[in-house]
Amino acid sequence: MDILCQAKSGMGKTAVFVLATLQQLDPTENAVYVLVMCHTRELAFQISKEYERFSKYMLNIKVGVFFGGLPIQKDEEVLKASCPHIVVGTPGRILALVRSKKLNLKHLKHFILDECDKMLELLDMRRDVQEIYRNTPHGKQVMMFSATLSKEIRPVCKKFMQDPMEVYVDDEAKLTLHGLQQHYVKLKENEKNKKLFELLDVLEFNQVVIFVKSVQRCVALAQLLTEQNFPAIGIHRGMDQKERLSRYEQFKDFQKRILVATNLFGRGMDIERVNIVFNYDMPEDSDTYLHRVARAGRFGTKGLAITFVSEEGDAKILNEVQDRFDVNITELPDEIDLSSYIEGR
């Protein structure tokens, strides 16, 4: 049965499709049975690691991950030497491998899109997904997941499906994470750095993600934090893929405690120790806000989200978030109770 599923961030959507597909996997030959696609390379890498983790005790299950930014020849060699049963990747690279006949999907049983709204809203990515889909057999299961599934995008998703089971959150207020404390700080643009340093000094944190709106701001802020002796690292689209993955792993392995990122890191990325998220720059819409702050408070744990409001447009988006998700985002108090955002305090 095909599935179109909405569920709130940090509640284990990945585990649902990873475990469901592994349970049904019975590889009789070297062929691709499961294809999972997502919109960023880091998310593809993370999902492939989840498949490896959950299939650890299953004999002979092979997982391959393919995305752009690295030489395609290496992917072609992997596919030629030993065809993986499970393929995870980004649409651009998957399509290139399909077109060159290096990736054969004729035995495919499961076609999965994670963060499907993001993938199908971007027309270039949607075209890639459609062409890949046309290279798969008719009788397969299609599954799509996201925390945000607008009424406009649902019919687009369903075009890939046959009479799907649809699971939606009936009330968008239920999409907010209840363990997450959410506050805002009103300030001028030129006061942001001073306020950020001040808060990083006084707040207790395991790990922090700071979201900014551009590559330039990401580079500058990460450098500034490092100069101020904060253990910071930046991730953005302007880096080559090896560097991006290396930095992602440094942060995931707790070698760095502060990550400065663009929206590249705003969806799906699961770093269990993150308990504070800063919107240094306000996201462009309420969907992006929801995905960003959900990097803290994963799996029902406690967390803290602080948003800087420096112009009228910022306040407008914050009001939209409060109205849409029925959440009360209050001004940051002078003192915050540690137990409100740190487990076991």
C-alpha positions as a Markdown table, in Angstrom:
| # | Residue | x | y | z |
|---|---|---|---|---|
| 1 | Met | 0.0 | 0.0 | 0.0 |
| 2 | Asp | 1.2 | 3.5 | -0.9 |
| 3 | Ile | 1.6 | 5.9 | 2.0 |
| 4 | Leu | 1.6 | 9.7 | 2.3 |
| 5 | Cys | 2.5 | 10.6 | 5.9 |
| 6 | Gln | 2.7 | 13.8 | 7.9 |
| 7 | Ala | 4.2 | 13.6 | 11.4 |
| 8 | Lys | 5.9 | 16.1 | 13.5 |
| 9 | Ser | 9.6 | 16.6 | 13.4 |
| 10 | Gly | 11.8 | 14.6 | 15.7 |
| 11 | Met | 9.4 | 11.7 | 16.1 |
| 12 | Gly | 11.1 | 9.0 | 14.2 |
| 13 | Lys | 9.7 | 9.1 | 10.6 |
| 14 | Thr | 13.0 | 7.8 | 9.3 |
| 15 | Ala | 12.8 | 4.7 | 11.5 |
| 16 | Val | 9.3 | 4.0 | 10.1 |
| 17 | Phe | 10.4 | 3.6 | 6.5 |
| 18 | Val | 13.8 | 2.1 | 7.4 |
| 19 | Leu | 12.3 | -0.6 | 9.5 |
| 20 | Ala | 9.3 | -1.2 | 7.3 |
| 21 | Thr | 11.5 | -1.7 | 4.2 |
| 22 | Leu | 14.1 | -3.8 | 5.9 |
| 23 | Gln | 11.4 | -6.1 | 7.3 |
| 24 | Gln | 10.0 | -6.8 | 3.8 |
| 25 | Leu | 13.5 | -7.1 | 2.2 |
| 26 | Asp | 14.2 | -10.6 | 0.9 |
| 27 | Pro | 17.1 | -10.1 | -1.6 |
| 28 | Thr | 17.3 | -13.1 | -3.9 |
| 29 | Glu | 19.8 | -11.4 | -6.3 |
| 30 | Asn | 22.1 | -8.4 | -6.6 |
| 31 | Ala | 19.5 | -5.8 | -7.5 |
| 32 | Val | 18.1 | -2.5 | -6.1 |
| 33 | Tyr | 14.9 | -3.2 | -4.1 |
| 34 | Val | 14.7 | 0.1 | -2.1 |
| 35 | Leu | 15.3 | 3.6 | -3.3 |
| 36 | Val | 15.2 | 6.5 | -0.8 |
| 37 | Met | 15.6 | 10.1 | -2.1 |
| 38 | Cys | 15.9 | 13.3 | -0.1 |
| 39 | His | 16.8 | 16.9 | -0.9 |
| 40 | Thr | 20.2 | 17.3 | 0.7 |
| 41 | Arg | 23.4 | 15.3 | 0.6 |
| 42 | Glu | 23.9 | 15.3 | 4.4 |
| 43 | Leu | 20.4 | 13.9 | 4.9 |
| 44 | Ala | 21.1 | 11.2 | 2.3 |
| 45 | Phe | 24.3 | 10.3 | 4.2 |
| 46 | Gln | 22.4 | 10.2 | 7.5 |
| 47 | Ile | 19.6 | 8.0 | 6.2 |
| 48 | Ser | 22.2 | 5.6 | 4.7 |
| 49 | Lys | 23.8 | 5.3 | 8.1 |
| 50 | Glu | 20.5 | 4.5 | 9.7 |
| 51 | Tyr | 20.0 | 1.7 | 7.2 |
| 52 | Glu | 23.5 | 0.4 | 8.0 |
| 53 | Arg | 22.7 | 0.6 | 11.8 |
| 54 | Phe | 19.4 | -1.2 | 11.6 |
| 55 | Ser | 20.6 | -3.9 | 9.1 |
| 56 | Lys | 23.8 | -4.7 | 11.1 |
| 57 | Tyr | 22.6 | -8.2 | 12.0 |
| 58 | Met | 20.9 | -8.9 | 8.7 |
| 59 | Leu | 23.2 | -11.0 | 6.5 |
| 60 | Asn | 24.4 | -9.8 | 3.2 |
| 61 | Ile | 22.3 | -6.6 | 3.0 |
| 62 | Lys | 24.2 | -3.9 | 1.1 |
| 63 | Val | 23.5 | -0.2 | 1.3 |
| 64 | Gly | 24.8 | 2.4 | -1.2 |
| 65 | Val | 24.6 | 6.2 | -0.9 |
| 66 | Phe | 25.0 | 8.4 | -4.0 |
| 67 | Phe | 24.9 | 12.2 | -4.2 |
| 68 | Gly | 26.5 | 15.1 | -6.2 |
| 69 | Gly | 29.6 | 17.0 | -5.3 |
| 70 | Leu | 31.8 | 13.8 | -5.4 |
| 71 | Pro | 33.1 | 12.1 | -8.6 |
| 72 | Ile | 30.4 | 10.1 | -10.3 |
| 73 | Gln | 33.0 | 7.5 | -11.4 |
| 74 | Lys | 33.3 | 6.2 | -7.8 |
| 75 | Asp | 29.6 | 5.6 | -7.7 |
| 76 | Glu | 29.7 | 3.8 | -11.0 |
| 77 | Glu | 32.5 | 1.6 | -9.7 |
| 78 | Val | 30.5 | 0.8 | -6.6 |
| 79 | Leu | 27.5 | -0.2 | -8.6 |
| 80 | Lys | 29.5 | -2.3 | -11.0 |
| 81 | Ala | 31.5 | -4.1 | -8.3 |
| 82 | Ser | 28.6 | -4.9 | -6.0 |
| 83 | Cys | 25.0 | -3.7 | -6.6 |
| 84 | Pro | 23.4 | -2.5 | -3.3 |
| 85 | His | 20.0 | -3.7 | -2.3 |
| 86 | Ile | 19.2 | -0.3 | -0.8 |
| 87 | Val | 20.1 | 2.9 | -2.5 |
| 88 | Val | 19.8 | 6.3 | -0.8 |
| 89 | Gly | 20.6 | 9.6 | -2.6 |
| 90 | Thr | 19.7 | 12.9 | -4.0 |
| 91 | Pro | 17.6 | 13.1 | -7.3 |
| 92 | Gly | 20.3 | 14.8 | -9.4 |
| 93 | Arg | 22.9 | 12.1 | -8.9 |
| 94 | Ile | 20.4 | 9.2 | -8.9 |
| 95 | Leu | 19.0 | 10.4 | -12.3 |
| 96 | Ala | 22.6 | 10.7 | -13.8 |
| 97 | Leu | 23.3 | 7.1 | -12.8 |
| 98 | Val | 19.9 | 5.9 | -14.2 |
| 99 | Arg | 20.5 | 7.8 | -17.5 |
| 100 | Ser | 24.0 | 6.3 | -17.9 |
| 101 | Lys | 22.4 | 2.8 | -17.3 |
| 102 | Lys | 24.7 | 2.3 | -14.3 |
| 103 | Leu | 21.8 | 2.1 | -11.9 |
| 104 | Asn | 19.1 | -0.4 | -12.8 |
| 105 | Leu | 15.7 | 0.0 | -11.0 |
| 106 | Lys | 13.7 | -2.7 | -12.8 |
| 107 | His | 13.5 | -4.8 | -9.6 |
| 108 | Leu | 12.5 | -1.9 | -7.3 |
| 109 | Lys | 9.9 | -2.7 | -4.6 |
| 110 | His | 10.0 | 0.5 | -2.5 |
| 111 | Phe | 10.2 | 4.1 | -3.8 |
| 112 | Ile | 10.5 | 6.6 | -0.9 |
| 113 | Leu | 10.8 | 10.4 | -0.7 |
| 114 | Asp | 11.8 | 12.0 | 2.6 |
| 115 | Glu | 10.9 | 15.7 | 3.1 |
| 116 | Cys | 8.7 | 15.1 | 0.1 |
| 117 | Asp | 7.2 | 18.6 | 0.1 |
| 118 | Lys | 10.6 | 20.3 | -0.3 |
| 119 | Met | 11.5 | 17.9 | -3.1 |
| 120 | Leu | 8.3 | 18.3 | -5.1 |
| 121 | Glu | 8.0 | 22.1 | -4.6 |
| 122 | Leu | 11.3 | 22.7 | -6.3 |
| 123 | Leu | 10.4 | 22.2 | -10.0 |
| 124 | Asp | 13.9 | 21.0 | -11.1 |
| 125 | Met | 14.0 | 18.4 | -8.4 |
| 126 | Arg | 10.4 | 17.4 | -9.2 |
| 127 | Arg | 11.3 | 16.8 | -12.8 |
| 128 | Asp | 14.3 | 14.6 | -11.8 |
| 129 | Val | 12.0 | 12.6 | -9.4 |
| 130 | Gln | 9.4 | 12.1 | -12.2 |
| 131 | Glu | 12.0 | 10.8 | -14.6 |
| 132 | Ile | 13.5 | 8.4 | -12.0 |
| 133 | Tyr | 9.9 | 7.3 | -11.2 |
| 134 | Arg | 9.3 | 6.5 | -14.9 |
| 135 | Asn | 12.3 | 4.1 | -14.8 |
| 136 | Thr | 10.8 | 2.0 | -12.0 |
| 137 | Pro | 8.3 | -0.9 | -12.2 |
| 138 | His | 4.6 | -0.3 | -11.9 |
| 139 | Gly | 4.0 | -2.7 | -9.0 |
| 140 | Lys | 6.0 | -1.0 | -6.2 |
| 141 | Gln | 5.2 | 0.7 | -3.0 |
| 142 | Val | 5.5 | 4.5 | -2.8 |
| 143 | Met | 6.0 | 6.2 | 0.5 |
| 144 | Met | 6.4 | 9.9 | 1.2 |
| 145 | Phe | 7.0 | 11.7 | 4.5 |
| 146 | Ser | 7.3 | 15.2 | 5.8 |
| 147 | Ala | 6.3 | 17.3 | 8.9 |
| 148 | Thr | 4.8 | 19.9 | 6.6 |
| 149 | Leu | 2.4 | 18.9 | 3.9 |
| 150 | Ser | 0.4 | 21.8 | 2.7 |
| 151 | Lys | -3.0 | 21.2 | 1.0 |
| 152 | Glu | -1.4 | 22.5 | -2.3 |
| 153 | Ile | 1.4 | 19.9 | -2.3 |
| 154 | Arg | -0.7 | 16.8 | -1.4 |
| 155 | Pro | -2.2 | 16.3 | -4.9 |
| 156 | Val | 1.3 | 16.6 | -6.4 |
| 157 | Cys | 2.5 | 13.8 | -4.1 |
| 158 | Lys | -0.5 | 11.6 | -4.8 |
| 159 | Lys | 0.2 | 11.7 | -8.6 |
| 160 | Phe | 3.0 | 9.2 | -7.8 |
| 161 | Met | 0.7 | 6.9 | -5.9 |
| 162 | Gln | -2.2 | 4.5 | -6.3 |
| 163 | Asp | -5.0 | 4.9 | -3.8 |
| 164 | Pro | -2.6 | 5.8 | -0.9 |
| 165 | Met | -3.2 | 5.6 | 2.8 |
| 166 | Glu | -3.0 | 9.3 | 3.9 |
| 167 | Val | -1.9 | 10.2 | 7.4 |
| 168 | Tyr | -2.1 | 13.9 | 8.3 |
| 169 | Val | -1.9 | 15.9 | 11.4 |
| 170 | Asp | -5.4 | 17.2 | 11.6 |
| 171 | Asp | -4.5 | 20.3 | 13.6 |
| 172 | Glu | -1.3 | 22.1 | 12.8 |
| 173 | Ala | -1.0 | 23.1 | 16.5 |
| 174 | Lys | -0.1 | 19.4 | 17.1 |
| 175 | Leu | 3.1 | 19.9 | 15.0 |
| 176 | Thr | 4.9 | 21.9 | 17.7 |
| 177 | Leu | 7.3 | 20.1 | 20.0 |
| 178 | His | 6.0 | 20.2 | 23.5 |
| 179 | Gly | 9.4 | 19.9 | 25.2 |
| 180 | Leu | 10.7 | 22.9 | 23.3 |
| 181 | Gln | 10.8 | 26.4 | 25.0 |
| 182 | Gln | 10.4 | 29.1 | 22.4 |
| 183 | His | 11.4 | 32.7 | 22.9 |
| 184 | Tyr | 12.3 | 35.8 | 20.8 |
| 185 | Val | 14.7 | 38.7 | 21.4 |
| 186 | Lys | 13.9 | 42.2 | 19.8 |
| 187 | Leu | 17.1 | 43.9 | 18.8 |
| 188 | Lys | 18.8 | 45.9 | 16.0 |
| 189 | Glu | 20.8 | 44.1 | 13.3 |
| 190 | Asn | 24.1 | 45.4 | 14.6 |
| 191 | Glu | 23.3 | 44.1 | 18.1 |
| 192 | Lys | 23.0 | 40.4 | 17.1 |
| 193 | Asn | 26.6 | 39.3 | 17.6 |
| 194 | Lys | 26.9 | 40.9 | 21.1 |
| 195 | Lys | 23.6 | 39.3 | 22.2 |
| 196 | Leu | 24.5 | 35.9 | 20.8 |
| 197 | Phe | 27.9 | 35.9 | 22.6 |
| 198 | Glu | 26.2 | 36.9 | 25.8 |
| 199 | Leu | 23.6 | 34.1 | 25.6 |
| 200 | Leu | 26.2 | 31.5 | 24.7 |
| 201 | Asp | 28.1 | 32.6 | 27.8 |
| 202 | Val | 25.2 | 32.3 | 30.2 |
| 203 | Leu | 23.2 | 29.4 | 28.8 |
| 204 | Glu | 24.2 | 25.8 | 29.5 |
| 205 | Phe | 24.2 | 23.7 | 26.3 |
| 206 | Asn | 25.3 | 20.3 | 25.0 |
| 207 | Gln | 25.3 | 21.5 | 21.4 |
| 208 | Val | 23.8 | 24.5 | 19.6 |
| 209 | Val | 22.7 | 25.1 | 16.0 |
| 210 | Ile | 22.7 | 28.8 | 14.8 |
| 211 | Phe | 20.7 | 29.4 | 11.6 |
| 212 | Val | 21.6 | 32.3 | 9.2 |
| 213 | Lys | 20.2 | 33.4 | 5.9 |
| 214 | Ser | 23.2 | 33.3 | 3.6 |
| 215 | Val | 26.5 | 31.6 | 2.9 |
| 216 | Gln | 28.4 | 34.8 | 3.5 |
| 217 | Arg | 26.8 | 35.3 | 6.9 |
| 218 | Cys | 27.5 | 31.6 | 7.8 |
| 219 | Val | 31.3 | 32.0 | 7.0 |
| 220 | Ala | 31.6 | 35.3 | 8.8 |
| 221 | Leu | 29.7 | 34.2 | 12.0 |
| 222 | Ala | 31.5 | 30.9 | 12.3 |
| 223 | Gln | 34.9 | 32.8 | 12.0 |
| 224 | Leu | 33.8 | 35.4 | 14.6 |
| 225 | Leu | 32.7 | 32.7 | 17.0 |
| 226 | Thr | 36.0 | 30.8 | 16.6 |
| 227 | Glu | 37.9 | 34.1 | 17.2 |
| 228 | Gln | 36.0 | 34.5 | 20.4 |
| 229 | Asn | 37.1 | 31.0 | 21.4 |
| 230 | Phe | 33.7 | 29.3 | 21.0 |
| 231 | Pro | 34.1 | 25.7 | 19.6 |
| 232 | Ala | 32.2 | 26.6 | 16.3 |
| 233 | Ile | 32.1 | 25.2 | 12.8 |
| 234 | Gly | 30.1 | 26.2 | 9.7 |
| 235 | Ile | 28.2 | 24.2 | 7.1 |
| 236 | His | 26.8 | 25.7 | 3.9 |
| 237 | Arg | 26.3 | 25.0 | 0.2 |
| 238 | Gly | 29.4 | 26.8 | -0.9 |
| 239 | Met | 31.7 | 24.1 | 0.4 |
| 240 | Asp | 32.9 | 21.1 | -1.5 |
| 241 | Gln | 31.1 | 17.9 | -0.5 |
| 242 | Lys | 34.0 | 16.2 | 1.3 |
| 243 | Glu | 34.4 | 19.2 | 3.5 |
| 244 | Arg | 30.7 | 19.4 | 4.2 |
| 245 | Leu | 30.5 | 15.7 | 5.2 |
| 246 | Ser | 33.7 | 16.1 | 7.3 |
| 247 | Arg | 32.2 | 19.0 | 9.2 |
| 248 | Tyr | 28.8 | 17.3 | 9.6 |
| 249 | Glu | 30.6 | 14.3 | 11.2 |
| 250 | Gln | 32.7 | 16.5 | 13.5 |
| 251 | Phe | 29.6 | 18.1 | 14.8 |
| 252 | Lys | 27.7 | 14.7 | 15.1 |
| 253 | Asp | 30.7 | 13.2 | 16.9 |
| 254 | Phe | 30.7 | 16.1 | 19.4 |
| 255 | Gln | 34.1 | 17.4 | 18.4 |
| 256 | Lys | 32.5 | 20.8 | 17.9 |
| 257 | Arg | 29.6 | 22.1 | 20.0 |
| 258 | Ile | 28.4 | 25.0 | 17.9 |
| 259 | Leu | 27.2 | 24.7 | 14.3 |
| 260 | Val | 26.5 | 27.8 | 12.2 |
| 261 | Ala | 24.3 | 26.7 | 9.2 |
| 262 | Thr | 22.1 | 27.9 | 6.4 |
| 263 | Asn | 18.7 | 26.2 | 5.7 |
| 264 | Leu | 20.8 | 23.3 | 4.2 |
| 265 | Phe | 20.8 | 21.9 | 7.8 |
| 266 | Gly | 17.2 | 22.9 | 8.6 |
| 267 | Arg | 15.3 | 19.7 | 7.7 |
| 268 | Gly | 15.7 | 16.1 | 8.8 |
| 269 | Met | 19.2 | 16.3 | 10.3 |
| 270 | Asp | 19.2 | 14.5 | 13.6 |
| 271 | Ile | 21.9 | 15.4 | 16.1 |
| 272 | Glu | 20.8 | 14.0 | 19.5 |
| 273 | Arg | 22.8 | 16.3 | 21.7 |
| 274 | Val | 21.4 | 19.6 | 20.2 |
| 275 | Asn | 19.4 | 21.3 | 22.9 |
| 276 | Ile | 19.5 | 25.0 | 21.7 |
| 277 | Val | 18.6 | 26.4 | 18.3 |
| 278 | Phe | 19.1 | 30.1 | 17.4 |
| 279 | Asn | 17.4 | 31.8 | 14.5 |
| 280 | Tyr | 20.1 | 34.5 | 14.2 |
| 281 | Asp | 18.3 | 35.4 | 11.0 |
| 282 | Met | 14.5 | 34.9 | 10.8 |
| 283 | Pro | 13.5 | 32.1 | 8.4 |
| 284 | Glu | 11.5 | 33.1 | 5.3 |
| 285 | Asp | 8.3 | 31.3 | 6.3 |
| 286 | Ser | 6.5 | 29.4 | 9.1 |
| 287 | Asp | 7.3 | 26.0 | 7.6 |
| 288 | Thr | 11.0 | 26.7 | 7.7 |
| 289 | Tyr | 10.7 | 28.0 | 11.3 |
| 290 | Leu | 9.1 | 24.7 | 12.4 |
| 291 | His | 11.8 | 22.5 | 10.7 |
| 292 | Arg | 14.6 | 24.6 | 12.1 |
| 293 | Val | 13.6 | 24.7 | 15.7 |
| 294 | Ala | 12.9 | 21.0 | 15.6 |
| 295 | Arg | 16.6 | 20.4 | 15.5 |
| 296 | Ala | 16.3 | 20.8 | 19.3 |
| 297 | Gly | 13.8 | 18.9 | 21.4 |
| 298 | Arg | 14.1 | 15.7 | 19.3 |
| 299 | Phe | 12.1 | 12.6 | 20.3 |
| 300 | Gly | 10.1 | 14.5 | 23.0 |
| 301 | Thr | 13.2 | 15.8 | 24.9 |
| 302 | Lys | 13.6 | 19.3 | 26.2 |
| 303 | Gly | 15.1 | 22.1 | 24.2 |
| 304 | Leu | 15.3 | 25.8 | 23.7 |
| 305 | Ala | 14.7 | 27.9 | 20.6 |
| 306 | Ile | 15.6 | 31.6 | 20.5 |
| 307 | Thr | 14.7 | 33.8 | 17.6 |
| 308 | Phe | 16.3 | 37.3 | 16.9 |
| 309 | Val | 13.7 | 39.8 | 15.6 |
| 310 | Ser | 15.3 | 42.8 | 14.1 |
| 311 | Glu | 12.8 | 44.1 | 11.5 |
| 312 | Glu | 9.1 | 44.3 | 10.7 |
| 313 | Gly | 9.2 | 41.3 | 8.4 |
| 314 | Asp | 10.7 | 39.2 | 11.2 |
| 315 | Ala | 7.8 | 40.0 | 13.6 |
| 316 | Lys | 5.3 | 39.2 | 10.9 |
| 317 | Ile | 6.7 | 35.7 | 10.4 |
| 318 | Leu | 6.8 | 35.1 | 14.1 |
| 319 | Asn | 3.1 | 36.1 | 14.4 |
| 320 | Glu | 2.3 | 33.7 | 11.6 |
| 321 | Val | 4.1 | 30.9 | 13.4 |
| 322 | Gln | 2.2 | 31.6 | 16.6 |
| 323 | Asp | -1.2 | 31.7 | 14.8 |
| 324 | Arg | -0.6 | 28.7 | 12.6 |
| 325 | Phe | 0.8 | 26.3 | 15.2 |
| 326 | Asp | -1.0 | 27.7 | 18.2 |
| 327 | Val | 2.2 | 28.3 | 20.1 |
| 328 | Asn | 3.0 | 31.1 | 22.5 |
| 329 | Ile | 6.5 | 32.5 | 21.7 |
| 330 | Thr | 7.4 | 34.9 | 24.5 |
| 331 | Glu | 10.1 | 37.5 | 24.9 |
| 332 | Leu | 13.3 | 35.9 | 26.4 |
| 333 | Pro | 13.2 | 36.4 | 30.1 |
| 334 | Asp | 16.3 | 37.7 | 32.0 |
| 335 | Glu | 16.8 | 34.3 | 33.6 |
| 336 | Ile | 15.8 | 30.9 | 32.2 |
| 337 | Asp | 15.2 | 27.9 | 34.4 |
| 338 | Leu | 17.8 | 25.3 | 33.5 |
| 339 | Ser | 15.3 | 22.5 | 34.0 |
| 340 | Ser | 13.1 | 23.9 | 31.3 |
| 341 | Tyr | 15.6 | 23.1 | 28.5 |
| 342 | Ile | 18.0 | 20.5 | 29.9 |
| 343 | Glu | 17.0 | 16.9 | 30.7 |
| 344 | Gly | 17.5 | 15.7 | 34.2 |
| 345 | Arg | 17.9 | 19.2 | 35.8 |
